């Protein structure tokens, strides 16, 4: 234990950002994961609706969030969770399971 404390180093801002995943009191960034060759829809409400999309998010896109997550419905009414995110200045709901 003494050796660990003796070798302690202070992290610079970039190392701290990487360690906490970019989380701060002001929000953080997430990226869209694998969508099985399709896109992740940014929706105006936390429910699947093929006719209402605010944007299409593809694998690797980054979104900004404050972490608000709610329960909603996915394809065929299956329960899932949605996270409130911003992409290119547009706020909407994206299925949480596809965000990293």
Backbone as XML, in Angstrom:
<?xml version="1.0"?>
<chain id="A" units="angstrom">
  <residue number="1" name="UNK">
    <atom name="N" x="0.827" y="-1.194" z="0.000"/>
    <atom name="CA" x="0.000" y="0.000" z="0.000"/>
    <atom name="C" x="0.863" y="1.246" z="0.000"/>
  </residue>
  <residue number="2" name="UNK">
    <atom name="N" x="1.932" y="1.248" z="0.787"/>
    <atom name="CA" x="2.810" y="2.409" z="0.863"/>
    <atom name="C" x="3.440" y="2.704" z="-0.487"/>
  </residue>
  <residue number="3" name="UNK">
    <atom name="N" x="3.813" y="1.633" z="-1.227"/>
    <atom name="CA" x="4.394" y="1.833" z="-2.553"/>
    <atom name="C" x="3.388" y="2.470" z="-3.509"/>
  </residue>
  <residue number="4" name="UNK">
    <atom name="N" x="2.138" y="2.093" z="-3.406"/>
    <atom name="CA" x="1.106" y="2.657" z="-4.273"/>
    <atom name="C" x="0.944" y="4.145" z="-4.018"/>
  </residue>
  <residue number="5" name="UNK">
    <atom name="N" x="0.878" y="4.522" z="-2.778"/>
    <atom name="CA" x="0.728" y="5.936" z="-2.430"/>
    <atom name="C" x="1.971" y="6.718" z="-2.828"/>
  </residue>
  <residue number="6" name="UNK">
    <atom name="N" x="3.131" y="6.153" z="-2.635"/>
    <atom name="CA" x="4.382" y="6.824" z="-2.958"/>
    <atom name="C" x="4.500" y="7.105" z="-4.454"/>
  </residue>
  <residue number="7" name="UNK">
    <atom name="N" x="3.981" y="6.213" z="-5.293"/>
    <atom name="CA" x="4.090" y="6.356" z="-6.742"/>
    <atom name="C" x="2.886" y="7.046" z="-7.368"/>
  </residue>
  <residue number="8" name="UNK">
    <atom name="N" x="2.016" y="7.606" z="-6.558"/>
    <atom name="CA" x="0.814" y="8.255" z="-7.067"/>
    <atom name="C" x="1.185" y="9.451" z="-7.944"/>
  </residue>
  <residue number="9" name="UNK">
    <atom name="N" x="0.505" y="9.573" z="-9.072"/>
    <atom name="CA" x="0.750" y="10.684" z="-9.977"/>
    <atom name="C" x="-0.549" y="11.422" z="-10.229"/>
  </residue>
  <residue number="10" name="UNK">
    <atom name="N" x="-0.446" y="12.697" z="-10.503"/>
    <atom name="CA" x="-1.618" y="13.514" z="-10.803"/>
    <atom name="C" x="-1.952" y="13.349" z="-12.278"/>
  </residue>
  <residue number="11" name="UNK">
    <atom name="N" x="-3.236" y="13.178" z="-12.568"/>
    <atom name="CA" x="-3.690" y="13.019" z="-13.956"/>
    <atom name="C" x="-3.921" y="14.396" z="-14.575"/>
  </residue>
  <residue number="12" name="UNK">
    <atom name="N" x="-3.509" y="14.531" z="-15.823"/>
    <atom name="CA" x="-3.809" y="15.773" z="-16.516"/>
    <atom name="C" x="-5.265" y="15.736" z="-16.987"/>
  </residue>
  <residue number="13" name="UNK">
    <atom name="N" x="-5.762" y="16.826" z="-17.549"/>
    <atom name="CA" x="-7.170" y="16.940" z="-17.929"/>
    <atom name="C" x="-7.578" y="15.886" z="-18.957"/>
  </residue>
  <residue number="14" name="UNK">
    <atom name="N" x="-6.734" y="15.595" z="-19.941"/>
    <atom name="CA" x="-7.073" y="14.599" z="-20.961"/>
    <atom name="C" x="-7.154" y="13.202" z="-20.360"/>
  </residue>
  <residue number="15" name="UNK">
    <atom name="N" x="-6.222" y="12.843" z="-19.488"/>
    <atom name="CA" x="-6.265" y="11.534" z="-18.842"/>
    <atom name="C" x="-7.518" y="11.391" z="-17.978"/>
  </residue>
  <residue number="16" name="UNK">
    <atom name="N" x="-7.893" y="12.439" z="-17.287"/>
    <atom name="CA" x="-9.097" y="12.418" z="-16.461"/>
    <atom name="C" x="-10.337" y="12.256" z="-17.334"/>
  </residue>
  <residue number="17" name="UNK">
    <atom name="N" x="-10.377" y="12.961" z="-18.451"/>
    <atom name="CA" x="-11.507" y="12.851" z="-19.385"/>
    <atom name="C" x="-11.643" y="11.421" z="-19.894"/>
  </residue>
  <residue number="18" name="UNK">
    <atom name="N" x="-10.520" y="10.798" z="-20.256"/>
    <atom name="CA" x="-10.544" y="9.427" z="-20.766"/>
    <atom name="C" x="-10.961" y="8.437" z="-19.683"/>
  </residue>
  <residue number="19" name="UNK">
    <atom name="N" x="-10.549" y="8.671" z="-18.463"/>
    <atom name="CA" x="-10.845" y="7.765" z="-17.362"/>
    <atom name="C" x="-12.322" y="7.756" z="-17.022"/>
  </residue>
  <residue number="20" name="UNK">
    <atom name="N" x="-12.955" y="8.912" z="-17.007"/>
    <atom name="CA" x="-14.367" y="8.958" z="-16.621"/>
    <atom name="C" x="-15.294" y="8.907" z="-17.830"/>
  </residue>
  <residue number="21" name="UNK">
    <atom name="N" x="-14.778" y="8.567" z="-18.991"/>
    <atom name="CA" x="-15.614" y="8.410" z="-20.183"/>
    <atom name="C" x="-16.184" y="9.713" z="-20.696"/>
  </residue>
  <residue number="22" name="UNK">
    <atom name="N" x="-15.604" y="10.845" z="-20.303"/>
    <atom name="CA" x="-16.108" y="12.125" z="-20.764"/>
    <atom name="C" x="-17.238" y="12.666" z="-19.917"/>
  </residue>
  <residue number="23" name="UNK">
    <atom name="N" x="-17.588" y="11.960" z="-18.837"/>
    <atom name="CA" x="-18.696" y="12.397" z="-17.992"/>
    <atom name="C" x="-18.299" y="13.633" z="-17.204"/>
  </residue>
  <residue number="24" name="UNK">
    <atom name="N" x="-19.150" y="14.599" z="-17.187"/>
    <atom name="CA" x="-18.953" y="15.790" z="-16.366"/>
    <atom name="C" x="-20.313" y="16.246" z="-15.887"/>
  </residue>
  <residue number="25" name="UNK">
    <atom name="N" x="-20.335" y="17.241" z="-15.037"/>
    <atom name="CA" x="-21.614" y="17.752" z="-14.541"/>
    <atom name="C" x="-22.417" y="18.424" z="-15.649"/>
  </residue>
  <residue number="26" name="UNK">
    <atom name="N" x="-21.813" y="18.656" z="-16.796"/>
    <atom name="CA" x="-22.490" y="19.334" z="-17.896"/>
    <atom name="C" x="-22.945" y="18.377" z="-18.992"/>
  </residue>
  <residue number="27" name="UNK">
    <atom name="N" x="-22.777" y="17.101" z="-18.817"/>
    <atom name="CA" x="-23.171" y="16.142" z="-19.842"/>
    <atom name="C" x="-21.970" y="15.396" z="-20.384"/>
  </residue>
  <residue number="28" name="UNK">
    <atom name="N" x="-22.208" y="14.509" z="-21.315"/>
    <atom name="CA" x="-21.130" y="13.699" z="-21.867"/>
    <atom name="C" x="-21.508" y="13.190" z="-23.257"/>
  </residue>
  <residue number="29" name="UNK">
    <atom name="N" x="-20.522" y="12.657" z="-23.936"/>
    <atom name="CA" x="-20.714" y="12.131" z="-25.284"/>
    <atom name="C" x="-20.813" y="10.613" z="-25.271"/>
  </residue>
  <residue number="30" name="UNK">
    <atom name="N" x="-21.622" y="10.085" z="-26.166"/>
    <atom name="CA" x="-21.727" y="8.646" z="-26.394"/>
    <atom name="C" x="-21.614" y="8.422" z="-27.893"/>
  </residue>
  <residue number="31" name="UNK">
    <atom name="N" x="-21.311" y="7.198" z="-28.274"/>
    <atom name="CA" x="-21.264" y="6.903" z="-29.702"/>
    <atom name="C" x="-22.271" y="5.811" z="-30.030"/>
  </residue>
  <residue number="32" name="UNK">
    <atom name="N" x="-22.741" y="5.838" z="-31.262"/>
    <atom name="CA" x="-23.697" y="4.857" z="-31.741"/>
    <atom name="C" x="-22.924" y="3.587" z="-32.055"/>
  </residue>
  <residue number="33" name="UNK">
    <atom name="N" x="-23.404" y="2.478" z="-31.518"/>
    <atom name="CA" x="-22.765" y="1.191" z="-31.750"/>
    <atom name="C" x="-23.266" y="0.528" z="-33.017"/>
  </residue>
  <residue number="34" name="UNK">
    <atom name="N" x="-23.026" y="-0.754" z="-33.118"/>
    <atom name="CA" x="-23.426" y="-1.520" z="-34.290"/>
    <atom name="C" x="-24.947" y="-1.617" z="-34.366"/>
  </residue>
  <residue number="35" name="UNK">
    <atom name="N" x="-25.513" y="-1.194" z="-35.457"/>
    <atom name="CA" x="-26.969" y="-1.223" z="-35.675"/>
    <atom name="C" x="-27.349" y="-2.322" z="-36.660"/>
  </residue>
  <residue number="36" name="UNK">
    <atom name="N" x="-26.524" y="-3.348" z="-36.751"/>
    <atom name="CA" x="-26.785" y="-4.487" z="-37.653"/>
    <atom name="C" x="-26.988" y="-4.048" z="-39.101"/>
  </residue>
  <residue number="37" name="UNK">
    <atom name="N" x="-26.154" y="-3.148" z="-39.569"/>
    <atom name="CA" x="-26.213" y="-2.697" z="-40.956"/>
    <atom name="C" x="-27.262" y="-1.642" z="-41.235"/>
  </residue>
  <residue number="38" name="UNK">
    <atom name="N" x="-28.016" y="-1.265" z="-40.230"/>
    <atom name="CA" x="-29.054" y="-0.247" z="-40.405"/>
    <atom name="C" x="-28.633" y="1.022" z="-39.666"/>
  </residue>
  <residue number="39" name="UNK">
    <atom name="N" x="-29.578" y="1.906" z="-39.437"/>
    <atom name="CA" x="-29.293" y="3.123" z="-38.695"/>
    <atom name="C" x="-30.153" y="3.162" z="-37.437"/>
  </residue>
  <residue number="40" name="UNK">
    <atom name="N" x="-29.776" y="3.996" z="-36.506"/>
    <atom name="CA" x="-30.534" y="4.224" z="-35.280"/>
    <atom name="C" x="-31.309" y="5.515" z="-35.474"/>
  </residue>
  <residue number="41" name="UNK">
    <atom name="N" x="-32.610" y="5.448" z="-35.313"/>
    <atom name="CA" x="-33.446" y="6.631" z="-35.518"/>
    <atom name="C" x="-33.446" y="7.510" z="-34.273"/>
  </residue>
  <residue number="42" name="UNK">
    <atom name="N" x="-33.342" y="8.809" z="-34.483"/>
    <atom name="CA" x="-33.535" y="9.794" z="-33.423"/>
    <atom name="C" x="-35.006" y="10.189" z="-33.517"/>
  </residue>
  <residue number="43" name="UNK">
    <atom name="N" x="-35.745" y="9.940" z="-32.443"/>
    <atom name="CA" x="-37.202" y="10.097" z="-32.492"/>
    <atom name="C" x="-37.690" y="11.224" z="-31.583"/>
  </residue>
  <residue number="44" name="UNK">
    <atom name="N" x="-38.860" y="11.809" z="-31.904"/>
    <atom name="CA" x="-39.394" y="12.898" z="-31.080"/>
    <atom name="C" x="-39.968" y="12.415" z="-29.746"/>
  </residue>
  <residue number="45" name="UNK">
    <atom name="N" x="-40.265" y="11.124" z="-29.618"/>
    <atom name="CA" x="-40.767" y="10.570" z="-28.362"/>
    <atom name="C" x="-40.160" y="9.176" z="-28.176"/>
  </residue>
  <residue number="46" name="UNK">
    <atom name="N" x="-40.153" y="8.663" z="-26.944"/>
    <atom name="CA" x="-39.513" y="7.363" z="-26.683"/>
    <atom name="C" x="-40.375" y="6.175" z="-27.100"/>
  </residue>
  <residue number="47" name="UNK">
    <atom name="N" x="-40.642" y="6.100" z="-28.385"/>
    <atom name="CA" x="-41.399" y="4.971" z="-28.916"/>
    <atom name="C" x="-41.058" y="4.783" z="-30.383"/>
  </residue>
  <residue number="48" name="UNK">
    <atom name="N" x="-41.142" y="3.541" z="-30.849"/>
    <atom name="CA" x="-40.850" y="3.237" z="-32.233"/>
    <atom name="C" x="-42.019" y="3.700" z="-33.095"/>
  </residue>
  <residue number="49" name="UNK">
    <atom name="N" x="-41.717" y="4.452" z="-34.129"/>
    <atom name="CA" x="-42.725" y="4.935" z="-35.063"/>
    <atom name="C" x="-42.017" y="5.179" z="-36.382"/>
  </residue>
  <residue number="50" name="UNK">
    <atom name="N" x="-42.274" y="4.336" z="-37.353"/>
    <atom name="CA" x="-41.539" y="4.410" z="-38.624"/>
    <atom name="C" x="-41.759" y="5.715" z="-39.374"/>
  </residue>
  <residue number="51" name="UNK">
    <atom name="N" x="-42.799" y="6.460" z="-39.029"/>
    <atom name="CA" x="-43.112" y="7.691" z="-39.756"/>
    <atom name="C" x="-42.570" y="8.952" z="-39.092"/>
  </residue>
  <residue number="52" name="UNK">
    <atom name="N" x="-41.975" y="8.819" z="-37.925"/>
    <atom name="CA" x="-41.474" y="9.999" z="-37.226"/>
    <atom name="C" x="-40.010" y="9.810" z="-36.820"/>
  </residue>
  <residue number="53" name="UNK">
    <atom name="N" x="-39.116" y="10.367" z="-37.611"/>
    <atom name="CA" x="-37.679" y="10.350" z="-37.340"/>
    <atom name="C" x="-37.162" y="11.779" z="-37.447"/>
  </residue>
  <residue number="54" name="UNK">
    <atom name="N" x="-36.374" y="12.179" z="-36.483"/>
    <atom name="CA" x="-35.743" y="13.496" z="-36.536"/>
    <atom name="C" x="-34.421" y="13.444" z="-37.287"/>
  </residue>
  <residue number="55" name="UNK">
    <atom name="N" x="-33.729" y="12.296" z="-37.174"/>
    <atom name="CA" x="-32.441" y="12.097" z="-37.843"/>
    <atom name="C" x="-32.140" y="10.606" z="-37.866"/>
  </residue>
  <residue number="56" name="UNK">
    <atom name="N" x="-31.192" y="10.233" z="-38.704"/>
    <atom name="CA" x="-30.718" y="8.851" z="-38.751"/>
    <atom name="C" x="-29.275" y="8.840" z="-38.269"/>
  </residue>
  <residue number="57" name="UNK">
    <atom name="N" x="-29.011" y="8.007" z="-37.277"/>
    <atom name="CA" x="-27.687" y="7.907" z="-36.678"/>
    <atom name="C" x="-27.053" y="6.588" z="-37.096"/>
  </residue>
  <residue number="58" name="UNK">
    <atom name="N" x="-25.858" y="6.663" z="-37.641"/>
    <atom name="CA" x="-25.166" y="5.467" z="-38.110"/>
    <atom name="C" x="-24.036" y="5.110" z="-37.151"/>
  </residue>
  <residue number="59" name="UNK">
    <atom name="N" x="-23.602" y="3.864" z="-37.225"/>
    <atom name="CA" x="-22.541" y="3.359" z="-36.359"/>
    <atom name="C" x="-21.338" y="4.306" z="-36.370"/>
  </residue>
  <residue number="60" name="UNK">
    <atom name="N" x="-20.884" y="4.670" z="-35.182"/>
    <atom name="CA" x="-19.731" y="5.559" z="-35.042"/>
    <atom name="C" x="-20.089" y="7.021" z="-34.825"/>
  </residue>
  <residue number="61" name="UNK">
    <atom name="N" x="-21.318" y="7.424" z="-35.121"/>
    <atom name="CA" x="-21.723" y="8.811" z="-34.885"/>
    <atom name="C" x="-21.662" y="9.105" z="-33.386"/>
  </residue>
  <residue number="62" name="UNK">
    <atom name="N" x="-21.327" y="10.338" z="-33.040"/>
    <atom name="CA" x="-21.313" y="10.760" z="-31.641"/>
    <atom name="C" x="-22.538" y="11.602" z="-31.333"/>
  </residue>
  <residue number="63" name="UNK">
    <atom name="N" x="-23.092" y="11.393" z="-30.139"/>
    <atom name="CA" x="-24.229" y="12.170" z="-29.660"/>
    <atom name="C" x="-23.881" y="12.712" z="-28.284"/>
  </residue>
  <residue number="64" name="UNK">
    <atom name="N" x="-24.553" y="13.774" z="-27.896"/>
    <atom name="CA" x="-24.349" y="14.393" z="-26.588"/>
    <atom name="C" x="-25.575" y="14.114" z="-25.729"/>
  </residue>
  <residue number="65" name="UNK">
    <atom name="N" x="-25.364" y="13.870" z="-24.438"/>
    <atom name="CA" x="-26.480" y="13.601" z="-23.545"/>
    <atom name="C" x="-26.173" y="14.079" z="-22.128"/>
  </residue>
  <residue number="66" name="UNK">
    <atom name="N" x="-27.240" y="14.304" z="-21.376"/>
    <atom name="CA" x="-27.121" y="14.547" z="-19.939"/>
    <atom name="C" x="-27.447" y="13.274" z="-19.179"/>
  </residue>
  <residue number="67" name="UNK">
    <atom name="N" x="-27.772" y="12.209" z="-19.889"/>
    <atom name="CA" x="-28.005" y="10.908" z="-19.285"/>
    <atom name="C" x="-29.447" y="10.572" z="-18.974"/>
  </residue>
  <residue number="68" name="UNK">
    <atom name="N" x="-30.397" y="11.411" z="-19.375"/>
    <atom name="CA" x="-31.802" y="11.116" z="-19.095"/>
    <atom name="C" x="-32.237" y="9.892" z="-19.894"/>
  </residue>
  <residue number="69" name="UNK">
    <atom name="N" x="-32.717" y="8.879" z="-19.184"/>
    <atom name="CA" x="-33.167" y="7.637" z="-19.798"/>
    <atom name="C" x="-34.560" y="7.298" z="-19.280"/>
  </residue>
  <residue number="70" name="UNK">
    <atom name="N" x="-35.439" y="6.868" z="-20.182"/>
    <atom name="CA" x="-36.807" y="6.500" z="-19.815"/>
    <atom name="C" x="-37.174" y="5.172" z="-20.479"/>
  </residue>
  <residue number="71" name="UNK">
    <atom name="N" x="-38.216" y="4.551" z="-19.974"/>
    <atom name="CA" x="-38.744" y="3.337" z="-20.598"/>
    <atom name="C" x="-39.644" y="3.732" z="-21.757"/>
  </residue>
  <residue number="72" name="UNK">
    <atom name="N" x="-39.604" y="2.942" z="-22.802"/>
    <atom name="CA" x="-40.437" y="3.203" z="-23.965"/>
    <atom name="C" x="-40.748" y="1.910" z="-24.678"/>
  </residue>
  <residue number="73" name="UNK">
    <atom name="N" x="-41.213" y="2.011" z="-25.907"/>
    <atom name="CA" x="-41.526" y="0.822" z="-26.686"/>
    <atom name="C" x="-40.708" y="0.801" z="-27.966"/>
  </residue>
  <residue number="74" name="UNK">
    <atom name="N" x="-40.228" y="-0.372" z="-28.299"/>
    <atom name="CA" x="-39.462" y="-0.558" z="-29.517"/>
    <atom name="C" x="-40.313" y="-1.182" z="-30.597"/>
  </residue>
  <residue number="75" name="UNK">
    <atom name="N" x="-39.647" y="-1.759" z="-31.570"/>
    <atom name="CA" x="-40.308" y="-2.420" z="-32.687"/>
    <atom name="C" x="-41.271" y="-3.480" z="-32.157"/>
  </residue>
  <residue number="76" name="UNK">
    <atom name="N" x="-42.466" y="-3.536" z="-32.700"/>
    <atom name="CA" x="-43.524" y="-4.476" z="-32.325"/>
    <atom name="C" x="-43.938" y="-4.343" z="-30.855"/>
  </residue>
  <residue number="77" name="UNK">
    <atom name="N" x="-43.775" y="-3.155" z="-30.287"/>
    <atom name="CA" x="-44.219" y="-2.895" z="-28.922"/>
    <atom name="C" x="-43.355" y="-3.479" z="-27.829"/>
  </residue>
  <residue number="78" name="UNK">
    <atom name="N" x="-42.185" y="-3.981" z="-28.171"/>
    <atom name="CA" x="-41.285" y="-4.575" z="-27.172"/>
    <atom name="C" x="-40.735" y="-3.475" z="-26.278"/>
  </residue>
  <residue number="79" name="UNK">
    <atom name="N" x="-40.814" y="-3.640" z="-24.958"/>
    <atom name="CA" x="-40.281" y="-2.619" z="-24.041"/>
    <atom name="C" x="-38.765" y="-2.450" z="-24.197"/>
  </residue>
  <residue number="80" name="UNK">
    <atom name="N" x="-38.315" y="-1.216" z="-24.172"/>
    <atom name="CA" x="-36.886" y="-0.908" z="-24.217"/>
    <atom name="C" x="-36.682" y="0.455" z="-23.567"/>
  </residue>
  <residue number="81" name="UNK">
    <atom name="N" x="-35.430" y="0.847" z="-23.424"/>
    <atom name="CA" x="-35.151" y="2.157" z="-22.837"/>
    <atom name="C" x="-34.625" y="3.101" z="-23.908"/>
  </residue>
  <residue number="82" name="UNK">
    <atom name="N" x="-34.893" y="4.377" z="-23.718"/>
    <atom name="CA" x="-34.460" y="5.428" z="-24.628"/>
    <atom name="C" x="-33.675" y="6.466" z="-23.846"/>
  </residue>
  <residue number="83" name="UNK">
    <atom name="N" x="-32.655" y="7.022" z="-24.477"/>
    <atom name="CA" x="-31.847" y="8.090" z="-23.891"/>
    <atom name="C" x="-32.074" y="9.361" z="-24.694"/>
  </residue>
  <residue number="84" name="UNK">
    <atom name="N" x="-32.217" y="10.475" z="-23.992"/>
    <atom name="CA" x="-32.429" y="11.776" z="-24.639"/>
    <atom name="C" x="-31.068" y="12.310" z="-25.061"/>
  </residue>
  <residue number="85" name="UNK">
    <atom name="N" x="-30.863" y="12.488" z="-26.358"/>
    <atom name="CA" x="-29.559" y="12.867" z="-26.895"/>
    <atom name="C" x="-29.693" y="14.012" z="-27.899"/>
  </residue>
  <residue number="86" name="UNK">
    <atom name="N" x="-28.558" y="14.608" z="-28.203"/>
    <atom name="CA" x="-28.490" y="15.667" z="-29.199"/>
    <atom name="C" x="-27.520" y="15.250" z="-30.298"/>
  </residue>
  <residue number="87" name="UNK">
    <atom name="N" x="-27.955" y="15.390" z="-31.546"/>
    <atom name="CA" x="-27.091" y="15.148" z="-32.690"/>
    <atom name="C" x="-27.248" y="16.318" z="-33.655"/>
  </residue>
  <residue number="88" name="UNK">
    <atom name="N" x="-26.149" y="16.986" z="-33.961"/>
    <atom name="CA" x="-26.154" y="18.150" z="-34.863"/>
    <atom name="C" x="-27.184" y="19.197" z="-34.457"/>
  </residue>
  <residue number="89" name="UNK">
    <atom name="N" x="-27.316" y="19.429" z="-33.165"/>
    <atom name="CA" x="-28.225" y="20.447" z="-32.666"/>
    <atom name="C" x="-29.679" y="20.020" z="-32.540"/>
  </residue>
  <residue number="90" name="UNK">
    <atom name="N" x="-29.978" y="18.775" z="-32.886"/>
    <atom name="CA" x="-31.344" y="18.256" z="-32.800"/>
    <atom name="C" x="-31.437" y="17.307" z="-31.602"/>
  </residue>
  <residue number="91" name="UNK">
    <atom name="N" x="-32.364" y="17.592" z="-30.684"/>
    <atom name="CA" x="-32.588" y="16.752" z="-29.512"/>
    <atom name="C" x="-33.707" y="15.765" z="-29.787"/>
  </residue>
  <residue number="92" name="UNK">
    <atom name="N" x="-33.521" y="14.531" z="-29.347"/>
    <atom name="CA" x="-34.540" y="13.503" z="-29.505"/>
    <atom name="C" x="-34.178" y="12.268" z="-28.701"/>
  </residue>
  <residue number="93" name="UNK">
    <atom name="N" x="-34.964" y="11.234" z="-28.890"/>
    <atom name="CA" x="-34.809" y="9.981" z="-28.149"/>
    <atom name="C" x="-34.206" y="8.904" z="-29.041"/>
  </residue>
  <residue number="94" name="UNK">
    <atom name="N" x="-33.173" y="8.206" z="-28.517"/>
    <atom name="CA" x="-32.530" y="7.104" z="-29.233"/>
    <atom name="C" x="-32.539" y="5.873" z="-28.327"/>
  </residue>
  <residue number="95" name="UNK">
    <atom name="N" x="-32.709" y="4.699" z="-28.921"/>
    <atom name="CA" x="-32.710" y="3.468" z="-28.123"/>
    <atom name="C" x="-31.373" y="3.306" z="-27.420"/>
  </residue>
  <residue number="96" name="UNK">
    <atom name="N" x="-31.429" y="3.196" z="-26.112"/>
    <atom name="CA" x="-30.227" y="3.151" z="-25.272"/>
    <atom name="C" x="-29.324" y="1.959" z="-25.570"/>
  </residue>
  <residue number="97" name="UNK">
    <atom name="N" x="-29.904" y="0.842" z="-25.963"/>
    <atom name="CA" x="-29.121" y="-0.364" z="-26.217"/>
    <atom name="C" x="-28.106" y="-0.235" z="-27.349"/>
  </residue>
  <residue number="98" name="UNK">
    <atom name="N" x="-28.253" y="0.781" z="-28.181"/>
    <atom name="CA" x="-27.326" y="0.977" z="-29.295"/>
    <atom name="C" x="-26.308" y="2.085" z="-29.027"/>
  </residue>
  <residue number="99" name="UNK">
    <atom name="N" x="-26.300" y="2.623" z="-27.808"/>
    <atom name="CA" x="-25.370" y="3.714" z="-27.456"/>
    <atom name="C" x="-24.291" y="3.208" z="-26.512"/>
  </residue>
  <residue number="100" name="UNK">
    <atom name="N" x="-23.061" y="3.608" z="-26.766"/>
    <atom name="CA" x="-21.916" y="3.226" z="-25.918"/>
    <atom name="C" x="-21.322" y="4.476" z="-25.304"/>
  </residue>
</chain>
